[in-house]
Amino acid sequence: MQAAEILDAAPDARIILILGDKDTGKTTCTTNLANECLRRGHSVGIIDTDIGQSDIGPPTTIGVGIVESRLDTLRNAALQHLYFVGATSPKGHLLPMIVGTQKMLAKATARGLQKILIDTTGLVSGQLGRVLKQHKIDLVNPDLILCLQRAAECEHILAPYAHFETPRILRCSPDPHCRSKTPADRQQYRHNQFRQYFAHAREIECSLNDIGLFGTRLFSGRPASPDTLTHSLQQITGETRADFPANSHSPGSPNTPNIFWAERLNRELLLITAKKLSCQLFLKLKNTHQGIDYIHNVTLDEFQNLLVGVLDESRECRSLGLLRSIDFPARKATLLTPAPRQAIAGLTFSRHHLSL
């Protein structure tokens, strides 16, 4: 079905959600629809929720783009807004996927756009795909769902909506010439997108005392003494200070890792160490500190080359950043980002590490 036929079938549809498995041509279809909407004189916005193969905005984000002229590719849409999910797959990140899509839709509708197209990920199989897509449909409440499917792979998602007037559902066969991408192709595309995005970024130092930190426990509790906790570990293992290397940045002794930072979060304890505590040491340390229900042990390398979302004073994602290192006692971070230092009001931590 051609873009013109789709729009003729649902001329009043403002919000159109494109649904389908991977390699069904959703992005090409979205591009063609955007061009046809523009040709008909409509103002057009596109919400790119495909966080792994992003065209509007870098990978790990949901982006809103405005169509200002005919598109050769979705990447030609003018980026207006970003929401940082912090992952390249929806798995394990369903909530930020759904919240981000709704927030970006609110941005698009506030602009008074006549047509809003939502390009989605290819996760449609199993309970995970069903939960993600049905909750997304419930939140964005599209006027039209355009489903690209080879057989009936999306019917377990669409079946309940057959009993309601809205949303309207159009089913189309994928373009037979649609090229399949291997996992290696997808990974290389993401790598190229990240390299291009950070090509003109620079390293800056920012004080973490002056900005909000999301997606992490770090600096949300009361500082605890690393020396006191290290002493507790030494008592447990029977080691002495002489057993430790003189370098304060060393991982510690074979049995007792150095503690670089510690803080108490109510009945929880956060420990930053060079290497993970052994399970036995972990349990003994917990038992020697009354009032501690759980110990979160994070290693230094988990804060190195960590992808973060850079937030402005409105808590909107302005850009991405790559966390290089943290000086925990000074609460300062070294960050690679295209954003100017004065524009950084917050950081959203992810679990995604990036090597450029």
Stockholm file with secondary structure:
# STOCKHOLM 1.0

chainA/1-356         MQAAEILDAAPDARIILILGDKDTGKTTCTTNLANECLRRGHSVGIIDTDIGQSDIGPPTTIGVGIVESRLDTLRNAALQHLYFVGATSPKGHLLPMIVGTQKMLAKATARGLQKILIDTTGLVSGQLGRVLKQHKIDLVNPDLILCLQRAAECEHILAPYAHFETPRILRCSPDPHCRSKTPADRQQYRHNQFRQYFAHAREIECSLNDIGLFGTRLFSGRPASPDTLTHSLQQITGETRADFPANSHSPGSPNTPNIFWAERLNRELLLITAKKLSCQLFLKLKNTHQGIDYIHNVTLDEFQNLLVGVLDESRECRSLGLLRSIDFPARKATLLTPAPRQAIAGLTFSRHHLSL
#=GR chainA/1-356 SS CCHHHHHHHSTTCCEEEEEECTTSCHHHHHHHHHHHHHHTTCCEEEEECCTTSCSSSCTTEEEEEECCSCCSSGGGSEEEEEEECCCSSSTTCHHHHHHHHHHHHHHHHHTTCSEEEEECCSCCSHHHHHHHHHHHHHHHCCSEEEEECSSSTTHHHHGGGGGSSCSEEEEECCCTTCCCCCHHHHHHHHHHHHHHHTTTCEEEEEETTSSEEESCCTTSSEECCHHHHHHHHHHHHTCCGGGSCSCTTSCBCSSSBCEEEEEEETTEEEEEESSCCCHHHHHHHHHHSTTCCEEEEEEGGGGSSEEEEEECTTSCEEEEEEEEEEETTTTEEEEEESSCGGGCCEEEEEEEECCC
#=GC SS_cons         CCHHHHHHHSTTCCEEEEEECTTSCHHHHHHHHHHHHHHTTCCEEEEECCTTSCSSSCTTEEEEEECCSCCSSGGGSEEEEEEECCCSSSTTCHHHHHHHHHHHHHHHHHTTCSEEEEECCSCCSHHHHHHHHHHHHHHHCCSEEEEECSSSTTHHHHGGGGGSSCSEEEEECCCTTCCCCCHHHHHHHHHHHHHHHTTTCEEEEEETTSSEEESCCTTSSEECCHHHHHHHHHHHHTCCGGGSCSCTTSCBCSSSBCEEEEEEETTEEEEEESSCCCHHHHHHHHHHSTTCCEEEEEEGGGGSSEEEEEECTTSCEEEEEEEEEEETTTTEEEEEESSCGGGCCEEEEEEEECCC
//
